[in-house]
Amino acid sequence: MNLSAIRNVYFLGIGGIGMSAIARYFHALGCRVEGYDKTSTPLTKALQAEGIKVQFDERIEALPAFIQEDPQATLLVYTPAIPADHPQRVWLEQSPLQLFKRSEVLGLISRDSFTIAVAGTHGKTTTSTMIAHILRSCGVNFTAFLGGISANYQTNYLRYENGKQVTKKPIVVLEADEFDRSFHRLTPDIAVITAIDPDHLDIYETEDAFREAFDIFAAKTRVAGVVYIKSTLQVAAPAGIKLQRYSIDPAAPGDFTGENLRIEDGYFRFDMKNGGLAAQTTFTCGLPGRHNAENAVVAAAVCIDGLGLNPEAVARGIETFNGVKRRFEYLVRNAEQVVIDDYAHHPTELDAIIGSVRMLYPDREVWGIFQPHLYTRTRDFATGFASSLAALDRLFLMEIYPAREKPLPGIDSQWLLEQVQMERKELADGPAILTTIKEEKPGVLLVLGAGDIDRLCWPIQQLYPHG
């Protein structure tokens, strides 16, 4: 596929966070961009406001005319989240036209670029978005495809062209998604691995197969490239590729180590040491949380060590980074009450967010609303979920968000709730939760999950006087 010859692009599932970033990319290039999605969302409305046509009709007749009128200059992209029996997907797959996965298109876009690809079960969206923000704040040219909406820029697609070029090829920053082995289609110059906690076992089947996928990803790094990996993780070291380790824990130091982690004036601060810095540099995280401080360590390592940027300028970029929507996002923050929204949908992510909140608010009760995501993930990690959720003082558990899956016999939220060893827990839906919050106004409330739980965020904010 010669992308320079493309004039039209059609997306099946255009409202997905990854798909919409690519749609914005082609739209910015001047292509005619259209797409289908199941329902209208704030993201599809944003695309429409930008001039991208989005329709919600799955009938074959709703496909744009350019698919048949100008097939040689048309790119067709779909996400695996679109069901295999979707009428438009079936028709396109049976036609002579080639239908590309989102990951394939990302591979095509980035193949002739200097690619920074961030992978990991957790932290990849925040870290890739942080790297993009640092580049922008340092005046470096780049293009970024992000897995979330940047709070600094209110978009998941960033492009800056009026600055300096620090590599021979244009820089592309992207999130390397392990789902469906998508990240194996990338050939990064700089690869980052933030976590290898098993997930997506409906795809990989075994934990060993999941971990092996990261070995394969690391091996995709171009010769003379660099893999930055958390110091407690292991991947097979590919020949001709430099392996650099990072850590926020001095007990498990890496080539780049954040030391003396502390909270000052409500901010997480650390001192980063490595042989490449002329002097120890102090970093202030714009985002709270130990896990975000660790993300900042590797983002700084990539920009200072991998790209040769000034450490002080990188530190300023990290301090001004406001995060990603639904990643430790404050919905309410005043002297009496705090409400935080977070995408956490894996036990390790729940541990990170709950643990960080405990550090910030050690004398307050912490309530949580959690919506499990996928029946298979709930089944596979039930013990971990039960342990993580038990760290809350009160739990509201919602029904499982199925996404692409069909129900599994015996796997539901009541089954999970019974495994959580705590007294103040209950199965509840949105209206019941809102009623309780209105009556009791908890001091610290966490809204957790990757499904449609974010629909509760606005109603919750309205229940607080300073929401």
Secondary structure, 3 states (H helix, E strand, C coil): CCHHHCCEEEEECCCCHHHHHHHHHHHHCCCEEEEECCCCCHHHHHHHHCCCEEECCCCHHHCCCHHHHCHHHEEEEECCCCCCCCHHHHHHHHCCCCEEEHHHHHHHHHCCCEEEEEECCCCHHHHHHHHHHHHHHCCECEEEECCCCECCCCCCEEEECCCECCCCCCEEEEEECCHHHHHHHCCCCEEEECCCCCCCHHHHCCHHHHHHHHHHHHHCCCCCCEEEEECCCCCCCCCCCEEEEEECCCCCCCCEEEEEEEEECCEEEEEEECCCCCCCEEEECCCCCHHHHHHHHHHHHHHHHHCCCCHHHHHHHHHCCCCECCECEEEEECCCCEEEEECCCCHHHHHHHHHHHHHHCCCCCEEEEEECECHHHHHHCHHHHHHHHCCCCEEEECCCECCCCCCCCCCCHHHHHCCCCCCCEEECCHHHHHHHHHHHCCCEEEEEECCCHHHHHHHHHHCCCCC
